[in-house]
Amino acid sequence: MDKIKKNFGFGCMRLPMKDGEVDKEQMCKMVDTFLEQGFNYFDTAHGYLDGKSELALRDCLTSCHDRSEYILTNKLTNFYFKSEEEIRPFFESQLKACGVDYFDFYLMHAQSEEIFKYFKKCHAYETALQLKEEGKIRHFGISFHDKAEALDQILTEYPQIEVVQIQFNYLDYEDPAVQSRKCYEVCRKHNKPVLIMEPVKGGNLVKLPSDAKKVLDDLHGGSPASYALRFAAGFDGVLMVLSGMSNMEQMEDNISFMKDFQPLNEKEMEAVHKVADIFHQKHAIPCTACRYCTAGCPKQISIPDLFACMNAKKVFNDWNANYYYSNVHTVHNGKASDCIKCGKCEKACPQHLPIRDLLEDVAKEFETEQK
């Protein structure tokens, strides 16, 4: 892992888009800027942007830069294999899509108690370890979305795991569903370096309510994103903090405070805890827009977008939310009231949200007036 230059990585789940496709011109500029500023860690998965993330990295990173210049992480996701025999061909297709001969890090994706059982049944961990022996994977790890107890079990059963990627931010630090702190402590117990995802919680810690934003503005320091990323990066054992940057402005802001990283001081730490308290009092839906819930929805409900409308209206008092609900997000997709309660979304949700109940709330909020 000594090839990693800094503790800030380019998460390629939310790339710049144009007309439904990755904006390659902007993406290439972002990749070049990222490397020029001394950073070299890139993170993707096949499901990100329906496969477009891997291809964008091939076109903007791996075909343009020497293999020694960057570190590339990819993941094995349960949606793309049904048996042990299907894992290796899928892995090879990922190498081809990304245009590389090996991955620096390869993670068993979105592990939970149930998904871990599926991976075990298909001998996914053993297959990945074989790929490591063959030199096609440099480092083997997991990304994780579940309770700390399940993480402890996985790390106990597979001590070969080298790194663990967890959701970690100041809003989820003591959250009973996400258990950021407890999962971090399990990683430390097993002496595993930590990779951090969702440090700004899907943008929720960037677009702050006015009263929360004022708390950080009064510090006269950096952007809301700067406090969130610096909070996450300041913990012992954190190897990398990922940020899903979708334009050059976001990248330039992140680089400005991560290039010469400084952890939060006492006053700043008190401020982010105050912001977290404000959020908890507002009862926002803690959706990170990962979109895992939409893949199997039989009614094609764009769940994260509907939750974003709900938060915009309830938390940020944005009355344009009604327009976006009716004229954007439900024009070609299902409405909240179309939910048939199958539960597929809840099984896929890393945040363990009661999505079916929340969709009922969304329907009451946005559809009552339409009837």
C-alpha positions as a Markdown table, in Angstrom:
| # | Residue | x | y | z |
|---|---|---|---|---|
| 1 | Met | 0.0 | 0.0 | 0.0 |
| 2 | Asp | 3.0 | 2.2 | -0.1 |
| 3 | Lys | 2.1 | 3.5 | -3.6 |
| 4 | Ile | -0.7 | 5.6 | -2.0 |
| 5 | Lys | 0.5 | 9.2 | -2.0 |
| 6 | Lys | -2.2 | 10.9 | 0.0 |
| 7 | Asn | -5.3 | 10.0 | 2.1 |
| 8 | Phe | -7.8 | 11.4 | -0.4 |
| 9 | Gly | -9.3 | 9.4 | -3.2 |
| 10 | Phe | -11.5 | 10.0 | -6.3 |
| 11 | Gly | -14.7 | 8.1 | -5.8 |
| 12 | Cys | -16.2 | 7.4 | -9.3 |
| 13 | Met | -19.8 | 6.8 | -8.4 |
| 14 | Arg | -21.0 | 10.3 | -9.2 |
| 15 | Leu | -19.1 | 11.5 | -12.3 |
| 16 | Pro | -19.8 | 14.6 | -14.4 |
| 17 | Met | -22.7 | 13.8 | -16.7 |
| 18 | Lys | -23.9 | 15.2 | -20.0 |
| 19 | Asp | -27.1 | 14.0 | -21.8 |
| 20 | Gly | -27.0 | 10.8 | -19.8 |
| 21 | Glu | -23.4 | 9.9 | -20.5 |
| 22 | Val | -20.2 | 10.7 | -18.7 |
| 23 | Asp | -18.8 | 14.0 | -19.7 |
| 24 | Lys | -15.5 | 12.7 | -20.9 |
| 25 | Glu | -14.0 | 16.1 | -21.6 |
| 26 | Gln | -14.6 | 17.3 | -18.0 |
| 27 | Met | -13.7 | 13.9 | -16.6 |
| 28 | Cys | -10.3 | 13.8 | -18.3 |
| 29 | Lys | -9.5 | 17.3 | -17.0 |
| 30 | Met | -10.5 | 16.2 | -13.5 |
| 31 | Val | -8.3 | 13.1 | -13.7 |
| 32 | Asp | -5.3 | 15.0 | -14.9 |
| 33 | Thr | -5.8 | 17.7 | -12.2 |
| 34 | Phe | -6.1 | 15.0 | -9.5 |
| 35 | Leu | -2.9 | 13.4 | -10.6 |
| 36 | Glu | -1.0 | 16.6 | -11.1 |
| 37 | Gln | -1.9 | 17.7 | -7.5 |
| 38 | Gly | -0.2 | 14.5 | -6.1 |
| 39 | Phe | -3.3 | 12.3 | -5.6 |
| 40 | Asn | -3.5 | 8.8 | -7.2 |
| 41 | Tyr | -6.3 | 6.7 | -5.7 |
| 42 | Phe | -9.4 | 5.9 | -7.9 |
| 43 | Asp | -12.4 | 3.8 | -6.8 |
| 44 | Thr | -15.1 | 2.3 | -9.0 |
| 45 | Ala | -17.5 | -0.7 | -9.3 |
| 46 | His | -19.3 | -2.2 | -12.2 |
| 47 | Gly | -22.7 | -1.0 | -11.0 |
| 48 | Tyr | -21.6 | 2.6 | -10.8 |
| 49 | Leu | -23.4 | 4.5 | -13.5 |
| 50 | Asp | -24.5 | 1.2 | -15.1 |
| 51 | Gly | -21.0 | 0.3 | -16.1 |
| 52 | Lys | -20.1 | 3.7 | -17.5 |
| 53 | Ser | -17.8 | 4.5 | -14.6 |
| 54 | Glu | -15.4 | 1.7 | -15.5 |
| 55 | Leu | -15.4 | 2.7 | -19.1 |
| 56 | Ala | -14.8 | 6.4 | -18.3 |
| 57 | Leu | -11.8 | 5.4 | -16.2 |
| 58 | Arg | -10.4 | 3.4 | -19.1 |
| 59 | Asp | -10.9 | 6.4 | -21.5 |
| 60 | Cys | -9.7 | 9.1 | -19.1 |
| 61 | Leu | -7.2 | 7.4 | -16.8 |
| 62 | Thr | -5.8 | 4.0 | -17.8 |
| 63 | Ser | -5.3 | 4.7 | -21.5 |
| 64 | Cys | -3.7 | 8.1 | -20.9 |
| 65 | His | -1.4 | 7.5 | -17.9 |
| 66 | Asp | 1.3 | 5.0 | -17.0 |
| 67 | Arg | 0.1 | 2.2 | -14.7 |
| 68 | Ser | 2.6 | 3.3 | -12.0 |
| 69 | Glu | 0.9 | 6.7 | -11.8 |
| 70 | Tyr | -2.4 | 5.5 | -10.3 |
| 71 | Ile | -4.0 | 3.1 | -7.9 |
| 72 | Leu | -7.3 | 1.6 | -9.0 |
| 73 | Thr | -9.9 | -0.1 | -6.8 |
| 74 | Asn | -12.8 | -2.2 | -8.1 |
| 75 | Lys | -15.4 | -4.4 | -6.5 |
| 76 | Leu | -17.2 | -7.7 | -6.8 |
| 77 | Thr | -21.0 | -7.1 | -6.5 |
| 78 | Asn | -23.5 | -9.8 | -5.7 |
| 79 | Phe | -25.8 | -8.8 | -8.6 |
| 80 | Tyr | -23.4 | -10.0 | -11.2 |
| 81 | Phe | -22.8 | -13.6 | -10.3 |
| 82 | Lys | -25.0 | -16.5 | -9.4 |
| 83 | Ser | -22.3 | -19.2 | -8.9 |
| 84 | Glu | -18.6 | -19.6 | -8.2 |
| 85 | Glu | -18.0 | -20.3 | -11.9 |
| 86 | Glu | -19.3 | -16.9 | -12.9 |
| 87 | Ile | -17.0 | -14.9 | -10.7 |
| 88 | Arg | -13.8 | -15.2 | -12.7 |
| 89 | Pro | -15.3 | -14.3 | -16.1 |
| 90 | Phe | -17.0 | -11.3 | -14.5 |
| 91 | Phe | -13.7 | -10.2 | -12.9 |
| 92 | Glu | -11.9 | -10.5 | -16.3 |
| 93 | Ser | -14.6 | -8.4 | -17.9 |
| 94 | Gln | -13.9 | -5.7 | -15.3 |
| 95 | Leu | -10.2 | -5.7 | -16.1 |
| 96 | Lys | -11.1 | -5.3 | -19.8 |
| 97 | Ala | -13.6 | -2.6 | -19.1 |
| 98 | Cys | -11.1 | -0.6 | -17.1 |
| 99 | Gly | -8.2 | -1.3 | -19.5 |
| 100 | Val | -5.8 | -2.8 | -16.9 |
| 101 | Asp | -4.1 | -6.1 | -16.2 |
| 102 | Tyr | -4.7 | -6.0 | -12.4 |
| 103 | Phe | -6.5 | -4.1 | -9.7 |
| 104 | Asp | -4.5 | -2.6 | -6.8 |
| 105 | Phe | -7.5 | -3.2 | -4.5 |
| 106 | Tyr | -10.4 | -5.6 | -5.1 |
| 107 | Leu | -13.2 | -5.4 | -2.6 |
| 108 | Met | -16.1 | -7.8 | -1.8 |
| 109 | His | -18.8 | -5.2 | -2.3 |
| 110 | Ala | -21.5 | -4.0 | 0.1 |
| 111 | Gln | -21.0 | -6.8 | 2.6 |
| 112 | Ser | -23.7 | -7.4 | 5.2 |
| 113 | Glu | -24.7 | -10.5 | 7.2 |
| 114 | Glu | -27.0 | -11.7 | 4.4 |
| 115 | Ile | -24.7 | -10.8 | 1.4 |
| 116 | Phe | -21.8 | -12.4 | 3.2 |
| 117 | Lys | -23.7 | -15.7 | 3.3 |
| 118 | Tyr | -24.2 | -15.5 | -0.5 |
| 119 | Phe | -20.5 | -14.8 | -1.1 |
| 120 | Lys | -19.6 | -17.7 | 1.1 |
| 121 | Lys | -21.9 | -20.0 | -0.7 |
| 122 | Cys | -20.3 | -19.0 | -4.0 |
| 123 | His | -16.7 | -19.2 | -2.6 |
| 124 | Ala | -16.3 | -15.6 | -3.6 |
| 125 | Tyr | -13.6 | -14.8 | -1.0 |
| 126 | Glu | -11.6 | -17.9 | -2.0 |
| 127 | Thr | -11.8 | -17.0 | -5.7 |
| 128 | Ala | -10.6 | -13.4 | -5.0 |
| 129 | Leu | -7.7 | -14.8 | -2.9 |
| 130 | Gln | -6.7 | -17.0 | -5.8 |
| 131 | Leu | -6.8 | -14.0 | -8.1 |
| 132 | Lys | -4.5 | -12.3 | -5.7 |
| 133 | Glu | -2.0 | -15.2 | -5.8 |
| 134 | Glu | -2.1 | -14.9 | -9.6 |
| 135 | Gly | -1.1 | -11.2 | -9.3 |
| 136 | Lys | -4.4 | -9.9 | -10.7 |
| 137 | Ile | -5.3 | -8.3 | -7.4 |
| 138 | Arg | -2.6 | -6.6 | -5.3 |
| 139 | His | -4.8 | -6.1 | -2.1 |
| 140 | Phe | -7.9 | -7.9 | -1.0 |
| 141 | Gly | -10.6 | -6.3 | 1.1 |
| 142 | Ile | -14.3 | -5.6 | 1.7 |
| 143 | Ser | -16.7 | -2.7 | 1.6 |
| 144 | Phe | -19.3 | -3.0 | 4.4 |
| 145 | His | -22.9 | -1.8 | 5.2 |
| 146 | Asp | -24.3 | -3.5 | 8.3 |
| 147 | Lys | -24.0 | -3.7 | 12.0 |
| 148 | Ala | -20.6 | -3.9 | 13.7 |
| 149 | Glu | -21.3 | -7.4 | 15.0 |
| 150 | Ala | -21.5 | -8.7 | 11.4 |
| 151 | Leu | -18.3 | -7.0 | 10.5 |
| 152 | Asp | -16.5 | -8.6 | 13.4 |
| 153 | Gln | -17.7 | -12.0 | 12.2 |
| 154 | Ile | -16.4 | -11.4 | 8.7 |
| 155 | Leu | -13.0 | -10.2 | 9.9 |
| 156 | Thr | -12.7 | -13.1 | 12.3 |
| 157 | Glu | -13.5 | -15.7 | 9.6 |
| 158 | Tyr | -11.3 | -14.1 | 7.0 |
| 159 | Pro | -8.2 | -12.6 | 8.6 |
| 160 | Gln | -6.7 | -12.4 | 5.0 |
| 161 | Ile | -8.8 | -9.3 | 4.5 |
| 162 | Glu | -6.3 | -6.4 | 4.2 |
| 163 | Val | -8.6 | -3.3 | 4.2 |
| 164 | Val | -12.2 | -2.5 | 5.1 |
| 165 | Gln | -14.3 | 0.3 | 3.4 |
| 166 | Ile | -17.0 | 1.7 | 5.7 |
| 167 | Gln | -19.5 | 4.5 | 5.6 |
| 168 | Phe | -18.2 | 7.1 | 8.0 |
| 169 | Asn | -19.2 | 10.7 | 8.6 |
| 170 | Tyr | -20.1 | 13.0 | 11.5 |
| 171 | Leu | -23.8 | 12.5 | 11.0 |
| 172 | Asp | -23.6 | 8.7 | 11.1 |
| 173 | Tyr | -21.0 | 8.5 | 13.8 |
| 174 | Glu | -23.4 | 7.5 | 16.5 |
| 175 | Asp | -26.3 | 6.5 | 14.2 |
| 176 | Pro | -27.8 | 3.2 | 15.5 |
| 177 | Ala | -28.5 | 1.9 | 11.9 |
| 178 | Val | -25.2 | 2.7 | 10.3 |
| 179 | Gln | -23.0 | 2.4 | 13.4 |
| 180 | Ser | -20.0 | 4.2 | 11.9 |
| 181 | Arg | -18.1 | 4.5 | 15.2 |
| 182 | Lys | -18.7 | 0.9 | 16.2 |
| 183 | Cys | -17.7 | -0.4 | 12.7 |
| 184 | Tyr | -14.5 | 1.7 | 12.8 |
| 185 | Glu | -13.7 | 0.3 | 16.3 |
| 186 | Val | -14.1 | -3.2 | 14.9 |
| 187 | Cys | -11.6 | -2.4 | 12.2 |
| 188 | Arg | -9.2 | -1.1 | 14.7 |
| 189 | Lys | -9.7 | -4.2 | 16.9 |
| 190 | His | -8.6 | -6.4 | 13.9 |
| 191 | Asn | -5.9 | -3.9 | 12.9 |
| 192 | Lys | -7.3 | -3.3 | 9.5 |
| 193 | Pro | -6.7 | 0.0 | 7.6 |
| 194 | Val | -9.9 | 1.8 | 6.9 |
| 195 | Leu | -11.2 | 3.2 | 3.6 |
| 196 | Ile | -14.0 | 5.7 | 4.1 |
| 197 | Met | -17.0 | 6.2 | 1.8 |
| 198 | Glu | -19.8 | 8.7 | 2.1 |
| 199 | Pro | -17.9 | 11.3 | 4.1 |
| 200 | Val | -20.4 | 13.9 | 3.0 |
| 201 | Lys | -23.3 | 11.4 | 3.1 |
| 202 | Gly | -24.3 | 11.7 | -0.5 |
| 203 | Gly | -24.1 | 15.5 | -0.5 |
| 204 | Asn | -26.3 | 15.9 | 2.6 |
| 205 | Leu | -23.4 | 17.5 | 4.5 |
| 206 | Val | -22.7 | 19.9 | 1.7 |
| 207 | Lys | -26.2 | 21.3 | 1.1 |
| 208 | Leu | -26.9 | 22.2 | 4.7 |
| 209 | Pro | -30.0 | 23.7 | 6.1 |
| 210 | Ser | -29.5 | 27.4 | 6.8 |
| 211 | Asp | -29.2 | 27.1 | 10.5 |
| 212 | Ala | -26.6 | 24.3 | 10.2 |
| 213 | Lys | -24.7 | 26.2 | 7.5 |
| 214 | Lys | -24.4 | 29.2 | 9.8 |
| 215 | Val | -22.7 | 27.1 | 12.4 |
| 216 | Leu | -19.9 | 26.3 | 9.9 |
| 217 | Asp | -19.9 | 29.7 | 8.3 |
| 218 | Asp | -19.2 | 31.3 | 11.7 |
| 219 | Leu | -15.9 | 29.4 | 11.8 |
| 220 | His | -14.7 | 31.5 | 8.8 |
| 221 | Gly | -12.9 | 28.5 | 7.5 |
| 222 | Gly | -13.6 | 26.3 | 4.5 |
| 223 | Ser | -16.6 | 24.9 | 2.7 |
| 224 | Pro | -19.1 | 22.5 | 4.4 |
| 225 | Ala | -17.4 | 19.6 | 2.5 |
| 226 | Ser | -14.1 | 20.5 | 4.0 |
| 227 | Tyr | -15.2 | 19.9 | 7.6 |
| 228 | Ala | -16.9 | 16.6 | 6.6 |
| 229 | Leu | -13.8 | 15.2 | 4.8 |
| 230 | Arg | -11.4 | 16.5 | 7.4 |
| 231 | Phe | -13.5 | 14.9 | 10.2 |
| 232 | Ala | -13.4 | 11.5 | 8.5 |
| 233 | Ala | -9.7 | 11.7 | 7.6 |
| 234 | Gly | -8.6 | 12.7 | 11.1 |
| 235 | Phe | -9.1 | 9.3 | 12.7 |
| 236 | Asp | -6.2 | 6.9 | 13.4 |
| 237 | Gly | -6.0 | 4.0 | 10.9 |
| 238 | Val | -7.8 | 5.8 | 8.1 |
| 239 | Leu | -5.9 | 5.0 | 4.9 |
| 240 | Met | -8.2 | 6.8 | 2.5 |
| 241 | Val | -11.2 | 9.1 | 2.3 |
| 242 | Leu | -13.2 | 8.9 | -0.9 |
| 243 | Ser | -15.2 | 11.8 | -2.4 |
| 244 | Gly | -17.6 | 11.3 | -5.3 |
| 245 | Met | -16.8 | 14.5 | -7.3 |
| 246 | Ser | -19.1 | 15.4 | -10.2 |
| 247 | Asn | -17.4 | 18.6 | -11.4 |
| 248 | Met | -14.2 | 20.4 | -11.4 |
| 249 | Glu | -15.4 | 22.9 | -8.8 |
| 250 | Gln | -15.9 | 20.2 | -6.2 |
| 251 | Met | -12.5 | 18.7 | -7.0 |
| 252 | Glu | -10.7 | 22.0 | -6.7 |
| 253 | Asp | -12.4 | 22.6 | -3.4 |
| 254 | Asn | -11.5 | 19.2 | -2.0 |
| 255 | Ile | -7.9 | 19.4 | -3.2 |
| 256 | Ser | -7.5 | 22.8 | -1.5 |
| 257 | Phe | -7.9 | 21.4 | 2.0 |
| 258 | Met | -6.7 | 17.8 | 1.4 |
| 259 | Lys | -3.4 | 18.5 | -0.2 |
| 260 | Asp | -1.9 | 19.7 | 3.0 |
| 261 | Phe | -4.3 | 17.9 | 5.3 |
| 262 | Gln | -5.0 | 19.1 | 8.8 |
| 263 | Pro | -7.5 | 17.3 | 11.2 |
| 264 | Leu | -10.3 | 19.3 | 12.8 |
| 265 | Asn | -9.3 | 21.2 | 15.9 |
| 266 | Glu | -11.4 | 21.2 | 19.0 |
| 267 | Lys | -13.6 | 24.2 | 18.0 |
| 268 | Glu | -14.3 | 22.7 | 14.6 |
| 269 | Met | -15.1 | 19.4 | 16.1 |
| 270 | Glu | -17.7 | 21.0 | 18.4 |
| 271 | Ala | -19.2 | 22.7 | 15.4 |
| 272 | Val | -19.7 | 19.6 | 13.3 |
| 273 | His | -21.3 | 17.9 | 16.3 |
| 274 | Lys | -23.7 | 20.8 | 16.6 |
| 275 | Val | -24.5 | 20.5 | 12.9 |
| 276 | Ala | -25.3 | 16.8 | 13.5 |
| 277 | Asp | -27.6 | 17.7 | 16.3 |
| 278 | Ile | -29.5 | 20.1 | 14.0 |
| 279 | Phe | -29.9 | 17.4 | 11.4 |
| 280 | His | -31.2 | 14.9 | 13.9 |
| 281 | Gln | -33.8 | 17.4 | 15.1 |
| 282 | Lys | -35.1 | 17.8 | 11.5 |
| 283 | His | -35.8 | 14.1 | 10.9 |
| 284 | Ala | -34.4 | 14.1 | 7.3 |
| 285 | Ile | -34.4 | 10.8 | 5.4 |
| 286 | Pro | -30.8 | 9.7 | 5.6 |
| 287 | Cys | -30.6 | 8.4 | 2.0 |
| 288 | Thr | -27.2 | 8.6 | 0.3 |
| 289 | Ala | -28.5 | 8.1 | -3.2 |
| 290 | Cys | -26.4 | 5.0 | -3.9 |
| 291 | Arg | -29.3 | 3.8 | -6.0 |
| 292 | Tyr | -28.9 | 0.1 | -5.0 |
| 293 | Cys | -32.6 | 0.2 | -4.2 |
| 294 | Thr | -33.7 | 1.0 | -7.8 |
| 295 | Ala | -32.1 | -1.9 | -9.6 |
| 296 | Gly | -34.7 | -4.5 | -8.7 |
| 297 | Cys | -37.8 | -2.2 | -8.3 |
| 298 | Pro | -40.6 | -3.8 | -10.3 |
| 299 | Lys | -42.4 | -0.4 | -10.6 |
| 300 | Gln | -39.2 | 1.5 | -11.5 |
| 301 | Ile | -39.6 | 4.0 | -8.7 |
| 302 | Ser | -36.7 | 6.4 | -8.6 |
| 303 | Ile | -36.6 | 6.1 | -4.8 |
| 304 | Pro | -33.5 | 8.3 | -4.0 |
| 305 | Asp | -34.9 | 11.1 | -6.1 |
| 306 | Leu | -38.3 | 11.0 | -4.4 |
| 307 | Phe | -36.5 | 11.0 | -1.0 |
| 308 | Ala | -34.4 | 14.0 | -2.1 |
| 309 | Cys | -37.7 | 15.8 | -3.0 |
| 310 | Met | -39.0 | 15.0 | 0.5 |
| 311 | Asn | -35.9 | 16.2 | 2.2 |
| 312 | Ala | -35.7 | 19.3 | 0.0 |
| 313 | Lys | -39.3 | 20.2 | 1.0 |
| 314 | Lys | -39.2 | 19.3 | 4.7 |
| 315 | Val | -35.6 | 20.1 | 5.7 |
| 316 | Phe | -34.6 | 22.9 | 3.2 |
| 317 | Asn | -38.1 | 24.4 | 2.7 |
| 318 | Asp | -37.6 | 24.1 | -1.1 |
| 319 | Trp | -41.1 | 24.3 | -2.6 |
| 320 | Asn | -39.7 | 23.5 | -6.1 |
| 321 | Ala | -39.7 | 20.0 | -4.8 |
| 322 | Asn | -43.3 | 19.6 | -5.8 |
| 323 | Tyr | -42.4 | 20.5 | -9.4 |
| 324 | Tyr | -39.5 | 18.0 | -9.5 |
| 325 | Tyr | -41.6 | 15.3 | -8.0 |
| 326 | Ser | -44.4 | 15.6 | -10.6 |
| 327 | Asn | -42.6 | 16.8 | -13.7 |
| 328 | Val | -39.2 | 15.2 | -13.5 |
| 329 | His | -38.8 | 12.2 | -11.3 |
| 330 | Thr | -42.2 | 10.5 | -11.9 |
| 331 | Val | -42.7 | 11.3 | -15.5 |
| 332 | His | -41.0 | 8.1 | -16.8 |
| 333 | Asn | -40.7 | 6.3 | -13.5 |
| 334 | Gly | -43.2 | 5.1 | -10.9 |
| 335 | Lys | -44.7 | 7.3 | -8.2 |
| 336 | Ala | -44.3 | 6.6 | -4.5 |
| 337 | Ser | -47.9 | 5.3 | -4.4 |
| 338 | Asp | -47.1 | 2.7 | -7.1 |
| 339 | Cys | -45.0 | 0.8 | -4.5 |
| 340 | Ile | -46.3 | -2.8 | -4.2 |
| 341 | Lys | -44.4 | -3.4 | -0.9 |
| 342 | Cys | -42.3 | -6.3 | -2.3 |
| 343 | Gly | -39.4 | -5.3 | -0.1 |
| 344 | Lys | -36.6 | -5.7 | -2.6 |
| 345 | Cys | -35.4 | -2.1 | -2.0 |
| 346 | Glu | -35.1 | -2.6 | 1.7 |
| 347 | Lys | -33.0 | -5.7 | 1.3 |
| 348 | Ala | -30.6 | -3.7 | -1.0 |
| 349 | Cys | -30.5 | -0.5 | 1.1 |
| 350 | Pro | -27.1 | 0.0 | 2.8 |
| 351 | Gln | -28.7 | 2.5 | 5.2 |
| 352 | His | -31.4 | -0.1 | 6.3 |
| 353 | Leu | -34.1 | 2.4 | 5.7 |
| 354 | Pro | -37.8 | 1.4 | 6.1 |
| 355 | Ile | -38.3 | 2.4 | 2.4 |
| 356 | Arg | -41.8 | 1.1 | 2.0 |
| 357 | Asp | -43.1 | 3.2 | 5.0 |
| 358 | Leu | -41.1 | 6.2 | 3.8 |
| 359 | Leu | -42.7 | 5.9 | 0.3 |
| 360 | Glu | -46.1 | 6.1 | 2.0 |
| 361 | Asp | -45.0 | 9.3 | 3.6 |
| 362 | Val | -43.8 | 10.7 | 0.3 |
| 363 | Ala | -47.0 | 9.8 | -1.4 |
| 364 | Lys | -49.0 | 11.6 | 1.2 |
| 365 | Glu | -46.8 | 14.7 | 0.9 |
| 366 | Phe | -46.7 | 15.0 | -2.9 |
| 367 | Glu | -49.7 | 13.1 | -4.3 |
| 368 | Thr | -52.6 | 14.1 | -2.0 |
| 369 | Glu | -52.8 | 17.6 | -3.6 |
| 370 | Gln | -52.9 | 16.0 | -7.1 |
| 371 | Lys | -56.0 | 13.9 | -6.5 |
